[in-house]
Amino acid sequence: MRICPLCNGLTEITYKCPRCNVPLKDNGRIEDFLDDYSPYLQQDLPNGYAGSTCTHLLYCPHCREDHRWEIPLV
């Protein structure tokens, strides 16, 4: 079974904002923002990418914009 290294604390965010080059903050999986109960549901239907990536919502504190980033599973 492949896992997301970011969700499991194996790595940290090193991505920078494409607009201002400030380090982005990880706000977790995009699925967790769909509704109030999403974080508590089973994770066997990830994001339609055939189990190869985990989509995270990253936030730029400078631009105040969010970015979706595909994190490769390991």
CHARMM internal coordinates of N, CA and C (Angstrom, degrees):
IC EDIT
DIST 1 N 1 CA 1.4530
DIST 1 CA 1 C 1.5280
ANGL 1 N 1 CA 1 C 109.04
DIST 1 C 2 N 1.3135
ANGL 1 CA 1 C 2 N 116.20
DIHE 1 N 1 CA 1 C 2 N 131.08
DIST 2 N 2 CA 1.4554
ANGL 1 C 2 N 2 CA 121.53
DIHE 1 CA 1 C 2 N 2 CA 179.55
DIST 2 CA 2 C 1.5248
ANGL 2 N 2 CA 2 C 109.64
DIHE 1 C 2 N 2 CA 2 C -89.02
DIST 2 C 3 N 1.3329
ANGL 2 CA 2 C 3 N 116.25
DIHE 2 N 2 CA 2 C 3 N 147.15
DIST 3 N 3 CA 1.4646
ANGL 2 C 3 N 3 CA 120.98
DIHE 2 CA 2 C 3 N 3 CA -178.11
DIST 3 CA 3 C 1.5274
ANGL 3 N 3 CA 3 C 110.30
DIHE 2 C 3 N 3 CA 3 C -129.33
DIST 3 C 4 N 1.3100
ANGL 3 CA 3 C 4 N 114.28
DIHE 3 N 3 CA 3 C 4 N 160.45
DIST 4 N 4 CA 1.4601
ANGL 3 C 4 N 4 CA 120.69
DIHE 3 CA 3 C 4 N 4 CA 176.02
DIST 4 CA 4 C 1.5320
ANGL 4 N 4 CA 4 C 108.08
DIHE 3 C 4 N 4 CA 4 C -84.79
DIST 4 C 5 N 1.3270
ANGL 4 CA 4 C 5 N 117.81
DIHE 4 N 4 CA 4 C 5 N 121.71
DIST 5 N 5 CA 1.4600
ANGL 4 C 5 N 5 CA 119.34
DIHE 4 CA 4 C 5 N 5 CA -179.50
DIST 5 CA 5 C 1.5252
ANGL 5 N 5 CA 5 C 112.74
DIHE 4 C 5 N 5 CA 5 C -66.39
DIST 5 C 6 N 1.3069
ANGL 5 CA 5 C 6 N 117.49
DIHE 5 N 5 CA 5 C 6 N -26.03
DIST 6 N 6 CA 1.4635
ANGL 5 C 6 N 6 CA 121.06
DIHE 5 CA 5 C 6 N 6 CA 179.97
DIST 6 CA 6 C 1.5258
ANGL 6 N 6 CA 6 C 111.02
DIHE 5 C 6 N 6 CA 6 C -77.00
DIST 6 C 7 N 1.3227
ANGL 6 CA 6 C 7 N 117.44
DIHE 6 N 6 CA 6 C 7 N -44.70
DIST 7 N 7 CA 1.4685
ANGL 6 C 7 N 7 CA 121.72
DIHE 6 CA 6 C 7 N 7 CA 178.22
DIST 7 CA 7 C 1.5244
ANGL 7 N 7 CA 7 C 111.49
DIHE 6 C 7 N 7 CA 7 C -62.41
DIST 7 C 8 N 1.3256
ANGL 7 CA 7 C 8 N 116.38
DIHE 7 N 7 CA 7 C 8 N -32.71
DIST 8 N 8 CA 1.4576
ANGL 7 C 8 N 8 CA 121.23
DIHE 7 CA 7 C 8 N 8 CA -174.78
DIST 8 CA 8 C 1.5219
ANGL 8 N 8 CA 8 C 113.76
DIHE 7 C 8 N 8 CA 8 C -97.86
DIST 8 C 9 N 1.3160
ANGL 8 CA 8 C 9 N 117.69
DIHE 8 N 8 CA 8 C 9 N 11.01
DIST 9 N 9 CA 1.4577
ANGL 8 C 9 N 9 CA 121.95
DIHE 8 CA 8 C 9 N 9 CA 174.98
DIST 9 CA 9 C 1.5188
ANGL 9 N 9 CA 9 C 115.28
DIHE 8 C 9 N 9 CA 9 C 69.72
DIST 9 C 10 N 1.3330
ANGL 9 CA 9 C 10 N 117.50
DIHE 9 N 9 CA 9 C 10 N 20.67
DIST 10 N 10 CA 1.4605
ANGL 9 C 10 N 10 CA 120.64
DIHE 9 CA 9 C 10 N 10 CA 179.76
DIST 10 CA 10 C 1.5240
ANGL 10 N 10 CA 10 C 112.68
DIHE 9 C 10 N 10 CA 10 C -85.05
DIST 10 C 11 N 1.3185
ANGL 10 CA 10 C 11 N 116.19
DIHE 10 N 10 CA 10 C 11 N -15.79
DIST 11 N 11 CA 1.4582
ANGL 10 C 11 N 11 CA 121.67
DIHE 10 CA 10 C 11 N 11 CA 179.95
DIST 11 CA 11 C 1.5235
ANGL 11 N 11 CA 11 C 108.99
DIHE 10 C 11 N 11 CA 11 C -148.70
DIST 11 C 12 N 1.3036
ANGL 11 CA 11 C 12 N 115.67
DIHE 11 N 11 CA 11 C 12 N 167.97
DIST 12 N 12 CA 1.4589
ANGL 11 C 12 N 12 CA 121.09
DIHE 11 CA 11 C 12 N 12 CA 177.38
DIST 12 CA 12 C 1.5231
ANGL 12 N 12 CA 12 C 109.16
DIHE 11 C 12 N 12 CA 12 C -120.16
DIST 12 C 13 N 1.3073
ANGL 12 CA 12 C 13 N 115.92
DIHE 12 N 12 CA 12 C 13 N 160.10
DIST 13 N 13 CA 1.4653
ANGL 12 C 13 N 13 CA 121.72
DIHE 12 CA 12 C 13 N 13 CA 178.02
DIST 13 CA 13 C 1.5260
ANGL 13 N 13 CA 13 C 109.81
DIHE 12 C 13 N 13 CA 13 C -65.25
DIST 13 C 14 N 1.3232
ANGL 13 CA 13 C 14 N 115.58
DIHE 13 N 13 CA 13 C 14 N 128.85
DIST 14 N 14 CA 1.4581
ANGL 13 C 14 N 14 CA 120.40
DIHE 13 CA 13 C 14 N 14 CA 174.31
DIST 14 CA 14 C 1.5215
ANGL 14 N 14 CA 14 C 110.80
DIHE 13 C 14 N 14 CA 14 C -124.13
DIST 14 C 15 N 1.3359
ANGL 14 CA 14 C 15 N 115.99
DIHE 14 N 14 CA 14 C 15 N 9.79
DIST 15 N 15 CA 1.4568
ANGL 14 C 15 N 15 CA 120.41
DIHE 14 CA 14 C 15 N 15 CA -178.31
DIST 15 CA 15 C 1.5204
ANGL 15 N 15 CA 15 C 110.57
DIHE 14 C 15 N 15 CA 15 C -79.28
DIST 15 C 16 N 1.3327
ANGL 15 CA 15 C 16 N 115.09
DIHE 15 N 15 CA 15 C 16 N 147.65
DIST 16 N 16 CA 1.4589
ANGL 15 C 16 N 16 CA 120.72
DIHE 15 CA 15 C 16 N 16 CA 178.30
DIST 16 CA 16 C 1.5166
ANGL 16 N 16 CA 16 C 109.58
DIHE 15 C 16 N 16 CA 16 C -118.56
DIST 16 C 17 N 1.3118
ANGL 16 CA 16 C 17 N 115.45
DIHE 16 N 16 CA 16 C 17 N 153.76
DIST 17 N 17 CA 1.4569
ANGL 16 C 17 N 17 CA 121.84
DIHE 16 CA 16 C 17 N 17 CA -179.45
DIST 17 CA 17 C 1.5317
ANGL 17 N 17 CA 17 C 109.36
DIHE 16 C 17 N 17 CA 17 C -61.19
DIST 17 C 18 N 1.3395
ANGL 17 CA 17 C 18 N 117.18
DIHE 17 N 17 CA 17 C 18 N 130.11
DIST 18 N 18 CA 1.4614
ANGL 17 C 18 N 18 CA 119.65
DIHE 17 CA 17 C 18 N 18 CA 179.28
DIST 18 CA 18 C 1.5318
ANGL 18 N 18 CA 18 C 112.64
DIHE 17 C 18 N 18 CA 18 C -66.92
DIST 18 C 19 N 1.3114
ANGL 18 CA 18 C 19 N 117.35
DIHE 18 N 18 CA 18 C 19 N -19.89
DIST 19 N 19 CA 1.4554
ANGL 18 C 19 N 19 CA 121.06
DIHE 18 CA 18 C 19 N 19 CA -177.92
DIST 19 CA 19 C 1.5341
ANGL 19 N 19 CA 19 C 112.25
DIHE 18 C 19 N 19 CA 19 C -88.48
DIST 19 C 20 N 1.3480
ANGL 19 CA 19 C 20 N 117.89
DIHE 19 N 19 CA 19 C 20 N -48.18
DIST 20 N 20 CA 1.4704
ANGL 19 C 20 N 20 CA 120.53
DIHE 19 CA 19 C 20 N 20 CA -171.84
DIST 20 CA 20 C 1.5307
ANGL 20 N 20 CA 20 C 114.05
DIHE 19 C 20 N 20 CA 20 C -119.41
DIST 20 C 21 N 1.3336
ANGL 20 CA 20 C 21 N 117.78
DIHE 20 N 20 CA 20 C 21 N -3.60
DIST 21 N 21 CA 1.4620
ANGL 20 C 21 N 21 CA 123.51
DIHE 20 CA 20 C 21 N 21 CA 177.13
DIST 21 CA 21 C 1.5352
ANGL 21 N 21 CA 21 C 114.13
DIHE 20 C 21 N 21 CA 21 C 68.30
DIST 21 C 22 N 1.3242
ANGL 21 CA 21 C 22 N 117.97
DIHE 21 N 21 CA 21 C 22 N 18.77
DIST 22 N 22 CA 1.4682
ANGL 21 C 22 N 22 CA 122.70
DIHE 21 CA 21 C 22 N 22 CA 175.38
DIST 22 CA 22 C 1.5325
ANGL 22 N 22 CA 22 C 108.04
DIHE 21 C 22 N 22 CA 22 C -84.83
DIST 22 C 23 N 1.3368
ANGL 22 CA 22 C 23 N 119.59
DIHE 22 N 22 CA 22 C 23 N 140.97
DIST 23 N 23 CA 1.4718
ANGL 22 C 23 N 23 CA 120.81
DIHE 22 CA 22 C 23 N 23 CA 177.82
DIST 23 CA 23 C 1.5315
ANGL 23 N 23 CA 23 C 111.69
DIHE 22 C 23 N 23 CA 23 C -57.77
DIST 23 C 24 N 1.3357
ANGL 23 CA 23 C 24 N 115.24
DIHE 23 N 23 CA 23 C 24 N 135.29
DIST 24 N 24 CA 1.4584
ANGL 23 C 24 N 24 CA 121.43
DIHE 23 CA 23 C 24 N 24 CA 179.80
DIST 24 CA 24 C 1.5221
ANGL 24 N 24 CA 24 C 110.46
DIHE 23 C 24 N 24 CA 24 C -83.64
DIST 24 C 25 N 1.3225
ANGL 24 CA 24 C 25 N 116.09
DIHE 24 N 24 CA 24 C 25 N 150.06
DIST 25 N 25 CA 1.4670
ANGL 24 C 25 N 25 CA 122.93
DIHE 24 CA 24 C 25 N 25 CA 177.06
DIST 25 CA 25 C 1.5266
ANGL 25 N 25 CA 25 C 108.23
DIHE 24 C 25 N 25 CA 25 C -102.42
DIST 25 C 26 N 1.3319
ANGL 25 CA 25 C 26 N 115.87
DIHE 25 N 25 CA 25 C 26 N 137.67
DIST 26 N 26 CA 1.4659
ANGL 25 C 26 N 26 CA 121.24
DIHE 25 CA 25 C 26 N 26 CA -179.99
DIST 26 CA 26 C 1.5233
ANGL 26 N 26 CA 26 C 109.91
DIHE 25 C 26 N 26 CA 26 C -83.47
DIST 26 C 27 N 1.3335
ANGL 26 CA 26 C 27 N 116.07
DIHE 26 N 26 CA 26 C 27 N 124.23
DIST 27 N 27 CA 1.4611
ANGL 26 C 27 N 27 CA 121.59
DIHE 26 CA 26 C 27 N 27 CA 175.80
DIST 27 CA 27 C 1.5212
ANGL 27 N 27 CA 27 C 111.51
DIHE 26 C 27 N 27 CA 27 C -104.77
DIST 27 C 28 N 1.3287
ANGL 27 CA 27 C 28 N 117.35
DIHE 27 N 27 CA 27 C 28 N 14.14
DIST 28 N 28 CA 1.4607
ANGL 27 C 28 N 28 CA 121.10
DIHE 27 CA 27 C 28 N 28 CA 176.36
DIST 28 CA 28 C 1.5173
ANGL 28 N 28 CA 28 C 114.05
DIHE 27 C 28 N 28 CA 28 C 92.93
DIST 28 C 29 N 1.3211
ANGL 28 CA 28 C 29 N 114.06
DIHE 28 N 28 CA 28 C 29 N -174.75
DIST 29 N 29 CA 1.4701
ANGL 28 C 29 N 29 CA 120.85
DIHE 28 CA 28 C 29 N 29 CA -179.11
DIST 29 CA 29 C 1.5172
ANGL 29 N 29 CA 29 C 110.79
DIHE 28 C 29 N 29 CA 29 C -66.09
DIST 29 C 30 N 1.3159
ANGL 29 CA 29 C 30 N 116.49
DIHE 29 N 29 CA 29 C 30 N 142.57
DIST 30 N 30 CA 1.4664
ANGL 29 C 30 N 30 CA 121.69
DIHE 29 CA 29 C 30 N 30 CA 179.90
DIST 30 CA 30 C 1.5279
ANGL 30 N 30 CA 30 C 110.08
DIHE 29 C 30 N 30 CA 30 C -63.44
DIST 30 C 31 N 1.3390
ANGL 30 CA 30 C 31 N 117.46
DIHE 30 N 30 CA 30 C 31 N -32.09
DIST 31 N 31 CA 1.4582
ANGL 30 C 31 N 31 CA 121.01
DIHE 30 CA 30 C 31 N 31 CA -179.96
DIST 31 CA 31 C 1.5239
ANGL 31 N 31 CA 31 C 111.79
DIHE 30 C 31 N 31 CA 31 C -62.87
DIST 31 C 32 N 1.3300
ANGL 31 CA 31 C 32 N 116.95
DIHE 31 N 31 CA 31 C 32 N -28.44
DIST 32 N 32 CA 1.4599
ANGL 31 C 32 N 32 CA 120.74
DIHE 31 CA 31 C 32 N 32 CA -179.25
DIST 32 CA 32 C 1.5251
ANGL 32 N 32 CA 32 C 112.52
DIHE 31 C 32 N 32 CA 32 C -71.01
DIST 32 C 33 N 1.3254
ANGL 32 CA 32 C 33 N 117.51
DIHE 32 N 32 CA 32 C 33 N -14.23
DIST 33 N 33 CA 1.4594
ANGL 32 C 33 N 33 CA 121.37
DIHE 32 CA 32 C 33 N 33 CA 179.98
DIST 33 CA 33 C 1.5246
ANGL 33 N 33 CA 33 C 112.75
DIHE 32 C 33 N 33 CA 33 C -98.31
DIST 33 C 34 N 1.3365
ANGL 33 CA 33 C 34 N 117.32
DIHE 33 N 33 CA 33 C 34 N 0.75
DIST 34 N 34 CA 1.4606
ANGL 33 C 34 N 34 CA 119.98
DIHE 33 CA 33 C 34 N 34 CA -177.57
DIST 34 CA 34 C 1.5201
ANGL 34 N 34 CA 34 C 112.57
DIHE 33 C 34 N 34 CA 34 C -69.23
DIST 34 C 35 N 1.3189
ANGL 34 CA 34 C 35 N 117.19
DIHE 34 N 34 CA 34 C 35 N -43.42
DIST 35 N 35 CA 1.4654
ANGL 34 C 35 N 35 CA 120.70
DIHE 34 CA 34 C 35 N 35 CA 176.64
DIST 35 CA 35 C 1.5234
ANGL 35 N 35 CA 35 C 109.08
DIHE 34 C 35 N 35 CA 35 C -158.88
DIST 35 C 36 N 1.3204
ANGL 35 CA 35 C 36 N 116.10
DIHE 35 N 35 CA 35 C 36 N 176.14
DIST 36 N 36 CA 1.4615
ANGL 35 C 36 N 36 CA 121.33
DIHE 35 CA 35 C 36 N 36 CA -174.72
DIST 36 CA 36 C 1.5237
ANGL 36 N 36 CA 36 C 114.26
DIHE 35 C 36 N 36 CA 36 C -61.74
DIST 36 C 37 N 1.3415
ANGL 36 CA 36 C 37 N 117.55
DIHE 36 N 36 CA 36 C 37 N -29.27
DIST 37 N 37 CA 1.4621
ANGL 36 C 37 N 37 CA 120.41
DIHE 36 CA 36 C 37 N 37 CA -174.19
DIST 37 CA 37 C 1.5269
ANGL 37 N 37 CA 37 C 113.53
DIHE 36 C 37 N 37 CA 37 C -100.76
DIST 37 C 38 N 1.3165
ANGL 37 CA 37 C 38 N 118.78
DIHE 37 N 37 CA 37 C 38 N -3.76
DIST 38 N 38 CA 1.4655
ANGL 37 C 38 N 38 CA 121.27
DIHE 37 CA 37 C 38 N 38 CA -177.58
DIST 38 CA 38 C 1.5231
ANGL 38 N 38 CA 38 C 114.10
DIHE 37 C 38 N 38 CA 38 C -54.72
DIST 38 C 39 N 1.3385
ANGL 38 CA 38 C 39 N 120.51
DIHE 38 N 38 CA 38 C 39 N -42.66
DIST 39 N 39 CA 1.4663
ANGL 38 C 39 N 39 CA 118.88
DIHE 38 CA 38 C 39 N 39 CA -179.82
DIST 39 CA 39 C 1.5253
ANGL 39 N 39 CA 39 C 113.63
DIHE 38 C 39 N 39 CA 39 C -63.49
DIST 39 C 40 N 1.3316
ANGL 39 CA 39 C 40 N 117.60
DIHE 39 N 39 CA 39 C 40 N -17.29
DIST 40 N 40 CA 1.4620
ANGL 39 C 40 N 40 CA 121.23
DIHE 39 CA 39 C 40 N 40 CA -176.14
DIST 40 CA 40 C 1.5202
ANGL 40 N 40 CA 40 C 112.87
DIHE 39 C 40 N 40 CA 40 C -99.52
DIST 40 C 41 N 1.3251
ANGL 40 CA 40 C 41 N 117.67
DIHE 40 N 40 CA 40 C 41 N -3.12
DIST 41 N 41 CA 1.4526
ANGL 40 C 41 N 41 CA 121.53
DIHE 40 CA 40 C 41 N 41 CA -179.44
DIST 41 CA 41 C 1.5210
ANGL 41 N 41 CA 41 C 110.40
DIHE 40 C 41 N 41 CA 41 C -87.12
DIST 41 C 42 N 1.3342
ANGL 41 CA 41 C 42 N 114.91
DIHE 41 N 41 CA 41 C 42 N 160.81
DIST 42 N 42 CA 1.4532
ANGL 41 C 42 N 42 CA 120.84
DIHE 41 CA 41 C 42 N 42 CA 177.72
DIST 42 CA 42 C 1.5264
ANGL 42 N 42 CA 42 C 109.48
DIHE 41 C 42 N 42 CA 42 C -63.54
DIST 42 C 43 N 1.3320
ANGL 42 CA 42 C 43 N 117.21
DIHE 42 N 42 CA 42 C 43 N 144.74
DIST 43 N 43 CA 1.4578
ANGL 42 C 43 N 43 CA 121.23
DIHE 42 CA 42 C 43 N 43 CA -174.34
DIST 43 CA 43 C 1.5213
ANGL 43 N 43 CA 43 C 113.09
DIHE 42 C 43 N 43 CA 43 C -102.05
DIST 43 C 44 N 1.3207
ANGL 43 CA 43 C 44 N 119.02
DIHE 43 N 43 CA 43 C 44 N 32.88
DIST 44 N 44 CA 1.4578
ANGL 43 C 44 N 44 CA 119.96
DIHE 43 CA 43 C 44 N 44 CA -177.29
DIST 44 CA 44 C 1.5227
ANGL 44 N 44 CA 44 C 113.51
DIHE 43 C 44 N 44 CA 44 C -84.86
DIST 44 C 45 N 1.3200
ANGL 44 CA 44 C 45 N 119.08
DIHE 44 N 44 CA 44 C 45 N -6.62
DIST 45 N 45 CA 1.4569
ANGL 44 C 45 N 45 CA 122.20
DIHE 44 CA 44 C 45 N 45 CA 174.32
DIST 45 CA 45 C 1.5229
ANGL 45 N 45 CA 45 C 108.31
DIHE 44 C 45 N 45 CA 45 C -118.52
DIST 45 C 46 N 1.3262
ANGL 45 CA 45 C 46 N 118.36
DIHE 45 N 45 CA 45 C 46 N 83.46
DIST 46 N 46 CA 1.4514
ANGL 45 C 46 N 46 CA 120.03
DIHE 45 CA 45 C 46 N 46 CA -171.09
DIST 46 CA 46 C 1.5163
ANGL 46 N 46 CA 46 C 114.76
DIHE 45 C 46 N 46 CA 46 C -62.90
DIST 46 C 47 N 1.3122
ANGL 46 CA 46 C 47 N 119.54
DIHE 46 N 46 CA 46 C 47 N -89.35
DIST 47 N 47 CA 1.4562
ANGL 46 C 47 N 47 CA 119.68
DIHE 46 CA 46 C 47 N 47 CA -172.75
DIST 47 CA 47 C 1.5154
ANGL 47 N 47 CA 47 C 113.41
DIHE 46 C 47 N 47 CA 47 C -145.56
DIST 47 C 48 N 1.3296
ANGL 47 CA 47 C 48 N 117.40
DIHE 47 N 47 CA 47 C 48 N 19.37
DIST 48 N 48 CA 1.4441
ANGL 47 C 48 N 48 CA 120.25
DIHE 47 CA 47 C 48 N 48 CA 178.59
DIST 48 CA 48 C 1.5242
ANGL 48 N 48 CA 48 C 114.26
DIHE 47 C 48 N 48 CA 48 C 83.41
DIST 48 C 49 N 1.3057
ANGL 48 CA 48 C 49 N 118.55
DIHE 48 N 48 CA 48 C 49 N 7.03
DIST 49 N 49 CA 1.4517
ANGL 48 C 49 N 49 CA 121.65
DIHE 48 CA 48 C 49 N 49 CA -179.36
DIST 49 CA 49 C 1.5233
ANGL 49 N 49 CA 49 C 111.71
DIHE 48 C 49 N 49 CA 49 C -102.65
DIST 49 C 50 N 1.3016
ANGL 49 CA 49 C 50 N 116.96
DIHE 49 N 49 CA 49 C 50 N 29.25
DIST 50 N 50 CA 1.4678
ANGL 49 C 50 N 50 CA 123.79
DIHE 49 CA 49 C 50 N 50 CA 175.70
DIST 50 CA 50 C 1.5197
ANGL 50 N 50 CA 50 C 113.05
DIHE 49 C 50 N 50 CA 50 C 55.10
DIST 50 C 51 N 1.3125
ANGL 50 CA 50 C 51 N 116.71
DIHE 50 N 50 CA 50 C 51 N 33.42
DIST 51 N 51 CA 1.4468
ANGL 50 C 51 N 51 CA 120.55
DIHE 50 CA 50 C 51 N 51 CA 174.27
DIST 51 CA 51 C 1.5109
ANGL 51 N 51 CA 51 C 115.54
DIHE 50 C 51 N 51 CA 51 C 71.91
DIST 51 C 52 N 1.3270
ANGL 51 CA 51 C 52 N 118.67
DIHE 51 N 51 CA 51 C 52 N 20.54
DIST 52 N 52 CA 1.4601
ANGL 51 C 52 N 52 CA 119.84
DIHE 51 CA 51 C 52 N 52 CA -178.05
DIST 52 CA 52 C 1.5239
ANGL 52 N 52 CA 52 C 113.19
DIHE 51 C 52 N 52 CA 52 C -101.78
DIST 52 C 53 N 1.3372
ANGL 52 CA 52 C 53 N 117.62
DIHE 52 N 52 CA 52 C 53 N -15.46
DIST 53 N 53 CA 1.4660
ANGL 52 C 53 N 53 CA 120.98
DIHE 52 CA 52 C 53 N 53 CA 179.77
DIST 53 CA 53 C 1.5213
ANGL 53 N 53 CA 53 C 110.74
DIHE 52 C 53 N 53 CA 53 C -141.98
DIST 53 C 54 N 1.3174
ANGL 53 CA 53 C 54 N 115.22
DIHE 53 N 53 CA 53 C 54 N 163.57
DIST 54 N 54 CA 1.4628
ANGL 53 C 54 N 54 CA 122.88
DIHE 53 CA 53 C 54 N 54 CA 174.64
DIST 54 CA 54 C 1.5278
ANGL 54 N 54 CA 54 C 106.37
DIHE 53 C 54 N 54 CA 54 C -125.57
DIST 54 C 55 N 1.3117
ANGL 54 CA 54 C 55 N 117.45
DIHE 54 N 54 CA 54 C 55 N 119.36
DIST 55 N 55 CA 1.4595
ANGL 54 C 55 N 55 CA 120.91
DIHE 54 CA 54 C 55 N 55 CA -176.30
DIST 55 CA 55 C 1.5217
ANGL 55 N 55 CA 55 C 110.41
DIHE 54 C 55 N 55 CA 55 C -83.10
DIST 55 C 56 N 1.3230
ANGL 55 CA 55 C 56 N 116.08
DIHE 55 N 55 CA 55 C 56 N 122.11
DIST 56 N 56 CA 1.4651
ANGL 55 C 56 N 56 CA 122.13
DIHE 55 CA 55 C 56 N 56 CA 179.05
DIST 56 CA 56 C 1.5178
ANGL 56 N 56 CA 56 C 110.14
DIHE 55 C 56 N 56 CA 56 C -111.31
DIST 56 C 57 N 1.3097
ANGL 56 CA 56 C 57 N 115.10
DIHE 56 N 56 CA 56 C 57 N 147.86
DIST 57 N 57 CA 1.4531
ANGL 56 C 57 N 57 CA 122.18
DIHE 56 CA 56 C 57 N 57 CA 175.81
DIST 57 CA 57 C 1.5248
ANGL 57 N 57 CA 57 C 107.17
DIHE 56 C 57 N 57 CA 57 C -95.52
DIST 57 C 58 N 1.3168
ANGL 57 CA 57 C 58 N 116.17
DIHE 57 N 57 CA 57 C 58 N 112.70
DIST 58 N 58 CA 1.4594
ANGL 57 C 58 N 58 CA 121.78
DIHE 57 CA 57 C 58 N 58 CA 179.93
DIST 58 CA 58 C 1.5217
ANGL 58 N 58 CA 58 C 108.74
DIHE 57 C 58 N 58 CA 58 C -106.39
DIST 58 C 59 N 1.3143
ANGL 58 CA 58 C 59 N 116.41
DIHE 58 N 58 CA 58 C 59 N 146.00
DIST 59 N 59 CA 1.4606
ANGL 58 C 59 N 59 CA 121.95
DIHE 58 CA 58 C 59 N 59 CA -174.06
DIST 59 CA 59 C 1.5225
ANGL 59 N 59 CA 59 C 110.31
DIHE 58 C 59 N 59 CA 59 C -125.91
DIST 59 C 60 N 1.3345
ANGL 59 CA 59 C 60 N 116.07
DIHE 59 N 59 CA 59 C 60 N 136.21
DIST 60 N 60 CA 1.4543
ANGL 59 C 60 N 60 CA 121.60
DIHE 59 CA 59 C 60 N 60 CA 175.59
DIST 60 CA 60 C 1.5273
ANGL 60 N 60 CA 60 C 108.35
DIHE 59 C 60 N 60 CA 60 C -99.36
DIST 60 C 61 N 1.3389
ANGL 60 CA 60 C 61 N 118.16
DIHE 60 N 60 CA 60 C 61 N 114.55
DIST 61 N 61 CA 1.4613
ANGL 60 C 61 N 61 CA 120.19
DIHE 60 CA 60 C 61 N 61 CA -179.26
DIST 61 CA 61 C 1.5260
ANGL 61 N 61 CA 61 C 112.97
DIHE 60 C 61 N 61 CA 61 C -69.31
DIST 61 C 62 N 1.3275
ANGL 61 CA 61 C 62 N 117.57
DIHE 61 N 61 CA 61 C 62 N -20.65
DIST 62 N 62 CA 1.4625
ANGL 61 C 62 N 62 CA 120.66
DIHE 61 CA 61 C 62 N 62 CA -179.69
DIST 62 CA 62 C 1.5291
ANGL 62 N 62 CA 62 C 111.10
DIHE 61 C 62 N 62 CA 62 C -82.41
DIST 62 C 63 N 1.3200
ANGL 62 CA 62 C 63 N 116.86
DIHE 62 N 62 CA 62 C 63 N -52.68
DIST 63 N 63 CA 1.4762
ANGL 62 C 63 N 63 CA 121.75
DIHE 62 CA 62 C 63 N 63 CA -179.74
DIST 63 CA 63 C 1.5252
ANGL 63 N 63 CA 63 C 112.19
DIHE 62 C 63 N 63 CA 63 C -79.74
DIST 63 C 64 N 1.3245
ANGL 63 CA 63 C 64 N 115.79
DIHE 63 N 63 CA 63 C 64 N -20.39
DIST 64 N 64 CA 1.4640
ANGL 63 C 64 N 64 CA 122.97
DIHE 63 CA 63 C 64 N 64 CA -176.23
DIST 64 CA 64 C 1.5286
ANGL 64 N 64 CA 64 C 111.53
DIHE 63 C 64 N 64 CA 64 C 61.47
DIST 64 C 65 N 1.3178
ANGL 64 CA 64 C 65 N 114.78
DIHE 64 N 64 CA 64 C 65 N 39.64
DIST 65 N 65 CA 1.4621
ANGL 64 C 65 N 65 CA 121.45
DIHE 64 CA 64 C 65 N 65 CA 177.75
DIST 65 CA 65 C 1.5214
ANGL 65 N 65 CA 65 C 109.17
DIHE 64 C 65 N 65 CA 65 C -120.67
DIST 65 C 66 N 1.3306
ANGL 65 CA 65 C 66 N 114.99
DIHE 65 N 65 CA 65 C 66 N 153.00
DIST 66 N 66 CA 1.4574
ANGL 65 C 66 N 66 CA 118.51
DIHE 65 CA 65 C 66 N 66 CA 175.54
DIST 66 CA 66 C 1.5195
ANGL 66 N 66 CA 66 C 109.80
DIHE 65 C 66 N 66 CA 66 C -104.23
DIST 66 C 67 N 1.3105
ANGL 66 CA 66 C 67 N 114.88
DIHE 66 N 66 CA 66 C 67 N 155.00
DIST 67 N 67 CA 1.4581
ANGL 66 C 67 N 67 CA 123.01
DIHE 66 CA 66 C 67 N 67 CA 179.95
DIST 67 CA 67 C 1.5160
ANGL 67 N 67 CA 67 C 107.54
DIHE 66 C 67 N 67 CA 67 C -135.49
DIST 67 C 68 N 1.3111
ANGL 67 CA 67 C 68 N 116.33
DIHE 67 N 67 CA 67 C 68 N 142.56
DIST 68 N 68 CA 1.4562
ANGL 67 C 68 N 68 CA 121.28
DIHE 67 CA 67 C 68 N 68 CA 175.04
DIST 68 CA 68 C 1.5157
ANGL 68 N 68 CA 68 C 107.33
DIHE 67 C 68 N 68 CA 68 C -100.33
DIST 68 C 69 N 1.3313
ANGL 68 CA 68 C 69 N 115.60
DIHE 68 N 68 CA 68 C 69 N 130.17
DIST 69 N 69 CA 1.4542
ANGL 68 C 69 N 69 CA 120.46
DIHE 68 CA 68 C 69 N 69 CA -176.17
DIST 69 CA 69 C 1.5157
ANGL 69 N 69 CA 69 C 109.18
DIHE 68 C 69 N 69 CA 69 C -127.97
DIST 69 C 70 N 1.3158
ANGL 69 CA 69 C 70 N 116.38
DIHE 69 N 69 CA 69 C 70 N 132.45
DIST 70 N 70 CA 1.4596
ANGL 69 C 70 N 70 CA 122.32
DIHE 69 CA 69 C 70 N 70 CA 178.30
DIST 70 CA 70 C 1.5285
ANGL 70 N 70 CA 70 C 108.77
DIHE 69 C 70 N 70 CA 70 C -87.45
DIST 70 C 71 N 1.3211
ANGL 70 CA 70 C 71 N 116.57
DIHE 70 N 70 CA 70 C 71 N 112.84
DIST 71 N 71 CA 1.4590
ANGL 70 C 71 N 71 CA 121.89
DIHE 70 CA 70 C 71 N 71 CA 179.84
DIST 71 CA 71 C 1.5312
ANGL 71 N 71 CA 71 C 108.12
DIHE 70 C 71 N 71 CA 71 C -95.21
DIST 71 C 72 N 1.3389
ANGL 71 CA 71 C 72 N 118.93
DIHE 71 N 71 CA 71 C 72 N 119.41
DIST 72 N 72 CA 1.4701
ANGL 71 C 72 N 72 CA 120.79
DIHE 71 CA 71 C 72 N 72 CA 179.69
DIST 72 CA 72 C 1.5331
ANGL 72 N 72 CA 72 C 111.31
DIHE 71 C 72 N 72 CA 72 C -64.38
DIST 72 C 73 N 1.3288
ANGL 72 CA 72 C 73 N 115.67
DIHE 72 N 72 CA 72 C 73 N 135.79
DIST 73 N 73 CA 1.4625
ANGL 72 C 73 N 73 CA 120.90
DIHE 72 CA 72 C 73 N 73 CA 176.93
DIST 73 CA 73 C 1.5212
ANGL 73 N 73 CA 73 C 109.52
DIHE 72 C 73 N 73 CA 73 C -77.35
DIST 73 C 74 N 1.3390
ANGL 73 CA 73 C 74 N 114.89
DIHE 73 N 73 CA 73 C 74 N 151.00
DIST 74 N 74 CA 1.4722
ANGL 73 C 74 N 74 CA 119.95
DIHE 73 CA 73 C 74 N 74 CA 178.08
DIST 74 CA 74 C 1.5164
ANGL 74 N 74 CA 74 C 109.63
DIHE 73 C 74 N 74 CA 74 C -118.88
END
COOR INIT
IC SEED 1 N 1 CA 1 C
IC BUILD
